[in-house]
Amino acid sequence: MALRLTTGTPFLDQFEVTKKHRGIIFQAEIADVSLQDRLMKMSRCLERKPEKGFLRLVNRKGLRLEDEKHFKAVRSLIEENGAEFVIFDPMFRYHGRDENKSSEMKGFLGRLDFLIQNYKVRSSLFTTSASQVKCHGRERNN
């Protein structure tokens, strides 16, 4: 999705992307080198290649949006890069809450809403469960 947004090309032949967008991927599971390698391989099949400076990768474990110092760092990165979208992958790495309890998630989601309202960014959250993975429509326990 990030590669499509940064190159201004349609996503999944279903979502039109009419211009290039600057973005940041906050990623906390895959090593930086591995993520860059993965994105490079995926970009090979694109008609247009991402321009330098359109996609920033931030691979910092332990970043929590509820922590004021960390949240300020996220806001600074959005400002510095002129980001129009942010991706947090996987979501559970960026908060210390129970995702099944709305009262606990309120603060985290409030921070995302703040980013959307004040920086006009689009945000995406990717979440996985360490104990269950959907595999071709079937649940598989790890």
URQUI-V224025 format. One record per pair of residues at least 24 apart in sequence whose ideal C-beta (glycine too) atoms are under 10 Angstrom apart, sorted by sequence separation. I is the first residue (numbers start at 1). GAP is how many residues later the second one is. D is the distance in Angstrom with one decimal. If there is no record, write none. Layout:
BEGIN
<<I & GAP & D> <I & GAP & D>>
END
This chain:
BEGIN
<<1 & 24 & 9.6> <35 & 24 & 6.4> <56 & 24 & 8.7> <70 & 24 & 8.6> <88 & 24 & 8.1> <32 & 25 & 6.8> <34 & 25 & 9.4> <56 & 25 & 5.1> <63 & 25 & 9.0> <32 & 26 & 9.2> <33 & 26 & 9.2> <55 & 26 & 9.1> <65 & 26 & 9.9> <86 & 26 & 8.6> <23 & 27 & 9.7> <30 & 27 & 9.9> <32 & 27 & 4.2> <54 & 27 & 9.0> <56 & 27 & 7.3> <67 & 27 & 10.0> <20 & 28 & 8.5> <31 & 28 & 7.3> <32 & 28 & 9.5> <53 & 28 & 7.8> <54 & 28 & 9.6> <55 & 28 & 9.4> <58 & 28 & 9.3> <66 & 28 & 8.8> <67 & 28 & 9.8> <99 & 28 & 7.1> <22 & 29 & 9.6> <30 & 29 & 7.6> <53 & 29 & 9.0> <54 & 29 & 9.7> <58 & 29 & 9.9> <64 & 29 & 8.7> <65 & 29 & 5.2> <66 & 29 & 6.1> <67 & 29 & 9.3> <86 & 29 & 6.7> <20 & 30 & 8.3> <25 & 30 & 7.0> <26 & 30 & 9.4> <27 & 30 & 6.5> <28 & 30 & 9.0> <29 & 30 & 9.0> <54 & 30 & 9.6> <55 & 30 & 9.7> <56 & 30 & 9.6> <57 & 30 & 10.0> <58 & 30 & 9.8> <63 & 30 & 7.6> <64 & 30 & 6.3> <65 & 30 & 6.1> <66 & 30 & 7.1> <86 & 30 & 9.3> <99 & 30 & 9.2> <20 & 31 & 7.1> <22 & 31 & 7.4> <23 & 31 & 7.2> <24 & 31 & 7.6> <25 & 31 & 7.4> <26 & 31 & 8.6> <27 & 31 & 7.1> <28 & 31 & 7.1> <62 & 31 & 8.4> <63 & 31 & 6.1> <64 & 31 & 6.2> <65 & 31 & 9.9> <66 & 31 & 7.9> <94 & 31 & 8.4> <22 & 32 & 5.3> <23 & 32 & 5.7> <24 & 32 & 4.6> <25 & 32 & 5.3> <26 & 32 & 4.9> <27 & 32 & 5.4> <28 & 32 & 7.0> <29 & 32 & 8.5> <55 & 32 & 9.8> <61 & 32 & 7.0> <62 & 32 & 9.7> <63 & 32 & 9.9> <64 & 32 & 6.3> <83 & 32 & 9.3> <6 & 33 & 9.9> <21 & 33 & 7.5> <22 & 33 & 7.6> <23 & 33 & 7.3> <24 & 33 & 7.7> <25 & 33 & 6.9> <26 & 33 & 8.2> <27 & 33 & 8.8> <28 & 33 & 5.0> <60 & 33 & 9.7> <64 & 33 & 9.8> <86 & 33 & 8.6> <91 & 33 & 9.3> <92 & 33 & 9.4> <20 & 34 & 6.1> <21 & 34 & 9.3> <22 & 34 & 8.0> <23 & 34 & 10.0> <24 & 34 & 6.0> <25 & 34 & 8.6> <26 & 34 & 7.5> <27 & 34 & 9.6> <28 & 34 & 7.9> <91 & 34 & 4.1> <92 & 34 & 9.7> <93 & 34 & 9.7> <28 & 35 & 6.8> <84 & 35 & 9.0> <86 & 35 & 5.3> <87 & 35 & 9.3> <88 & 35 & 7.2> <89 & 35 & 8.0> <90 & 35 & 8.2> <91 & 35 & 6.3> <92 & 35 & 6.3> <3 & 36 & 6.6> <7 & 36 & 8.0> <75 & 36 & 9.7> <83 & 36 & 7.4> <84 & 36 & 7.5> <85 & 36 & 5.7> <86 & 36 & 7.7> <87 & 36 & 7.4> <88 & 36 & 7.4> <89 & 36 & 7.8> <90 & 36 & 5.4> <91 & 36 & 4.4> <92 & 36 & 7.8> <2 & 37 & 7.8> <6 & 37 & 9.3> <9 & 37 & 6.3> <10 & 37 & 10.0> <26 & 37 & 6.7> <74 & 37 & 8.4> <78 & 37 & 6.8> <82 & 37 & 9.8> <83 & 37 & 9.7> <84 & 37 & 6.1> <85 & 37 & 4.3> <86 & 37 & 5.2> <87 & 37 & 4.7> <88 & 37 & 5.4> <89 & 37 & 4.2> <90 & 37 & 5.6> <91 & 37 & 8.7> <92 & 37 & 8.7> <4 & 38 & 9.8> <9 & 38 & 6.2> <83 & 38 & 5.7> <84 & 38 & 6.8> <85 & 38 & 7.0> <86 & 38 & 7.5> <87 & 38 & 7.9> <88 & 38 & 7.2> <89 & 38 & 8.7> <90 & 38 & 5.2> <92 & 38 & 8.5> <3 & 39 & 5.9> <7 & 39 & 5.7> <9 & 39 & 6.0> <26 & 39 & 9.3> <75 & 39 & 8.6> <83 & 39 & 9.5> <85 & 39 & 7.1> <86 & 39 & 9.6> <87 & 39 & 7.0> <88 & 39 & 9.3> <89 & 39 & 9.0> <90 & 39 & 9.5> <2 & 40 & 9.4> <3 & 40 & 5.5> <6 & 40 & 9.7> <7 & 40 & 7.8> <8 & 40 & 7.0> <71 & 40 & 6.0> <75 & 40 & 7.3> <78 & 40 & 9.3> <79 & 40 & 7.5> <90 & 40 & 9.5> <7 & 41 & 4.3> <66 & 41 & 5.6> <70 & 41 & 9.8> <74 & 41 & 7.4> <78 & 41 & 5.1> <3 & 42 & 9.5> <4 & 42 & 7.8> <6 & 42 & 9.3> <7 & 42 & 6.9> <8 & 42 & 9.8> <65 & 42 & 8.3> <66 & 42 & 6.3> <78 & 42 & 9.7> <3 & 43 & 6.2> <6 & 43 & 9.5> <7 & 43 & 5.5> <8 & 43 & 9.9> <65 & 43 & 5.8> <71 & 43 & 8.3> <75 & 43 & 8.2> <78 & 43 & 6.2> <4 & 44 & 9.8> <6 & 44 & 4.5> <7 & 44 & 8.1> <64 & 44 & 8.8> <65 & 44 & 9.5> <66 & 44 & 9.5> <67 & 44 & 9.9> <71 & 44 & 8.9> <75 & 44 & 7.2> <3 & 45 & 9.6> <5 & 45 & 9.4> <6 & 45 & 7.5> <65 & 45 & 9.3> <66 & 45 & 7.0> <74 & 45 & 9.7> <3 & 46 & 9.1> <4 & 46 & 9.7> <8 & 46 & 9.4> <65 & 46 & 4.4> <3 & 47 & 6.2> <6 & 47 & 9.5> <7 & 47 & 7.9> <64 & 47 & 9.7> <65 & 47 & 7.4> <2 & 48 & 8.6> <6 & 48 & 4.2> <7 & 48 & 9.3> <26 & 48 & 7.3> <5 & 49 & 8.7> <6 & 49 & 4.7> <65 & 49 & 9.4> <5 & 50 & 8.4> <6 & 50 & 9.9> <24 & 50 & 8.4> <65 & 50 & 8.9> <3 & 51 & 9.7> <26 & 51 & 8.5> <2 & 52 & 9.4> <3 & 52 & 7.5> <2 & 53 & 5.9> <24 & 53 & 5.9> <2 & 54 & 10.0> <24 & 54 & 6.7> <35 & 54 & 9.5> <2 & 55 & 9.2> <23 & 55 & 9.7> <22 & 56 & 9.6> <24 & 56 & 9.6> <24 & 57 & 6.0> <23 & 58 & 8.1> <22 & 59 & 6.0> <23 & 59 & 9.7> <24 & 59 & 4.8> <30 & 59 & 8.8> <22 & 60 & 5.1> <23 & 60 & 5.5> <24 & 60 & 9.5> <25 & 60 & 9.2> <26 & 60 & 6.6> <27 & 60 & 7.8> <28 & 60 & 8.3> <29 & 60 & 7.2> <21 & 61 & 9.8> <22 & 61 & 5.3> <23 & 61 & 6.3> <24 & 61 & 7.7> <25 & 61 & 7.8> <26 & 61 & 6.7> <27 & 61 & 8.3> <28 & 61 & 7.4> <29 & 61 & 6.1> <21 & 62 & 8.5> <22 & 62 & 5.3> <23 & 62 & 4.2> <24 & 62 & 5.0> <25 & 62 & 4.7> <26 & 62 & 4.9> <27 & 62 & 5.0> <28 & 62 & 7.1> <21 & 63 & 4.3> <22 & 63 & 7.9> <23 & 63 & 6.6> <24 & 63 & 7.3> <25 & 63 & 8.4> <26 & 63 & 7.1> <27 & 63 & 8.5> <28 & 63 & 9.7> <29 & 63 & 9.9> <20 & 64 & 9.2> <21 & 64 & 5.8> <23 & 64 & 6.9> <24 & 64 & 9.5> <25 & 64 & 6.6> <28 & 64 & 9.1> <29 & 64 & 6.9> <19 & 65 & 9.4> <26 & 65 & 10.0> <28 & 65 & 3.8> <27 & 66 & 8.6> <28 & 66 & 7.1> <26 & 67 & 8.6> <26 & 68 & 6.9> <6 & 78 & 9.5> <5 & 79 & 7.9> <6 & 79 & 8.9> <5 & 80 & 5.9> <5 & 82 & 9.3> <2 & 83 & 7.6> <1 & 84 & 8.8> <2 & 84 & 9.8> <2 & 85 & 6.0> <1 & 86 & 7.4> <2 & 87 & 9.5> <24 & 97 & 8.6> <29 & 97 & 9.7> <23 & 98 & 8.3> <22 & 99 & 9.6> <23 & 99 & 8.5> <25 & 99 & 9.3> <27 & 99 & 9.2> <29 & 99 & 8.6> <21 & 100 & 9.6> <21 & 101 & 8.1> <23 & 101 & 9.4> <25 & 101 & 9.8> <5 & 117 & 8.5> <5 & 119 & 9.6> <2 & 122 & 8.5> <1 & 123 & 6.8> <1 & 125 & 9.4>>
END
